[in-house]
Amino acid sequence: MPLVLHPAEVVNDNKMTVKIFTTPACPYCFTLKEFLKEHDIVFEEIDVFKDEKAREDLIKKTGKLEAPVLEIDGQIIVGFDKGKVCGLLNIEE
């Protein structure tokens, strides 16, 4: 099982930077994190409930405050869209 790291940048074996913006009470955030762990995807988790600057940045990027938001090499996915996540991370469904 991969470690969930919190440095400024996290890079997977395939050199993709993966960030997940979450809130503590979000069940979809938990499900997405577990999905990434099951597929050995290393990611940086950013709790927008605690981090005001991250929350503001997220609103600028997406135009809304929703969770989870996944950022893969600058590409944004709002919500847990399994098909898009698998496509961007080359995961076979």
PyMOL commands that set and color helices and strands:
alter all, ss='L'
color gray80, all
select helices_A, chain A and resi 27-38+52-62+82-89
alter helices_A, ss='H'
color red, helices_A
select strands_A, chain A and resi 18-22+44-47+69-72+75-78
alter strands_A, ss='S'
color yellow, strands_A
deselect
rebuild
show_as cartoon
